């Protein structure tokens, strides 16, 4: 299995049908905001029936870029795990095994290499509550995205209460 096949399997396993979206692509890395924007549009289309009527969110690449802040690889790992197993809307009800999700996220991040760059719209640690700048029109969203080794990956959770 080559790196791209492994990354596909890893990142897909972190997604959940009901609210967590993942994708990767080959890239120069300059288009990270475009990648997040495309993932947000896919989530918004799937969750259109759940959206608050008239809700708006970022629609341009500049708005997506302004929502993303650099994070460390360790923080990116934690965010991937928590977005995969937890809920932004209903915290405290894990949807899958934490240890397995951590191994999966760490392996996916390692494929992008030690020089990879990571970004998120979530400020602060998961355990102490979360603040974020939206990347979708949904009430809750959280994204972590990275670039390295010619690859871009993103994991996005959306939700409504």
N, C-alpha and C positions, 0 to 999 in steps of 0.2 A: 504494500500500500504506500503510495507516495504521499508527500506532505499535504497536498491539496485534498486528496481523498480522506486522509486522516482528519484534517481540519474540518471538512464538511461533516464527517460523522460526529466529531466532538461538539461542534457548535450547534448542530441540529439536535443533539441529545440534550442540550441545555434549554432548548425551547419547549414551550408547553402549548398545546392546542388552544387552550382557552384564553391566554393573554400574553404569552411571551414569544417574541419573534426573533429569529436569528438569521443572519446571512453573512456570507463572505464573498470576496471576489479578488481576482488578480488586479493589482492597481499600482500606480506610481505612489499612491498615498496622498497625493494632493487633493483628491476628491473625497475625503472622508465625510465632509458635511453633505455632499451629494448622496453618498452611500446611506447615511443616517436618514436623510430626507426621503429617499426611496423606500426605506424600511418603514418609516413613519406613515407614508402614504398607504402602504400595504396594510398596516395595522388599522389605520383609520377606515379603510374600505371594508375590512373584515368586521370592524366594530361599529359601523355606521348606525346600526340598530340600537346601540347602547349610548351613543353620544347624546349629550344634552342639546336639545333643539337650539340652534343659533350659536352654539359654542364655536369659538374661533381659536386658532393657534397659529404657530409659525407657518408661513407659506413660501418663504424665500430661503435660498441658501445662506444669505447673510444672517437671517434670524436664527437659523440652525447653528451656524458658526458661533454666534454670540451666546448661545445657550450652553455650548460645550466648553468645559474648563479642563486643563491638564490634570491628570491624576497619576500616581505612581503605579508601577506594575502590581505591587501588593494590593493597593486599593482597587485596582481594576479586577484582580482576582476575587477579592471580597465582594465587589459589586456584582460580578458575574454570578457568583454563587448565590447571593441573596436575591437577585432578580430571578434566578432560575428556581429556587426553592420556596421563596417567600412571596408575599403579596403586599403591594403598595397600599392596597385598600383595606385589607383585613390581616394585619400583621399577627404573627404568633401561630399560624397554622401552616407548617411546612408541607409542601406538596411532594417532596422527594427527599432522598437521603442526602444529608449535608456532606458526609465524607466523600461519597461518590461524585457529587457535584463539584467539590473542591478539587479533586484529582482531575476531573474533566476540564475545568476552567484553567487550572495550572498548566496542563498539557497543551491546551489550545493557545494560551499566551506564550508558552515556550516556542511554539512553531513560528511565531512572529519575531522571535529573537530577542537578545538582550538589549539591543538598541531600539526596540519598538517604542512607539509613543502611544499613550492612552489618554482618553478623554471621557468625560461624563457630564451630564446635566445635573447630577446629584451632588449637593454640597454637604459635607459632614459625614460622620460615620453612620452606618445603618442602625446601630443599636441606640443611638442618641436622638432618634427622630430624623426626619429628612426634610430638606428644603431643596427645591429644584426650579430650574427654568424650563418651561414646557418645550417639547419638540413636536407635540401633537395637539389636537384640539380637545383631547380627553382630560377629564378632571385630574387623573393621575397618570404620570408616565415617568419612566426612568430608563436611561440608556447608558451603556458603556460601549465605547468603540475604540479600536486600535489599528495601528498601521505599522508594518515592518516586513522585511524580507519580500517586498513586492506584493504584499497581501493587505487587505482591509477586512476587518470583522466588526460586527455590531450585534449587540443583544439588547432588545427593547421590550419593556413591559408596559402595557396600558391597562387602565381600569376605570371603572365608574362605581360610585356608591349609591 
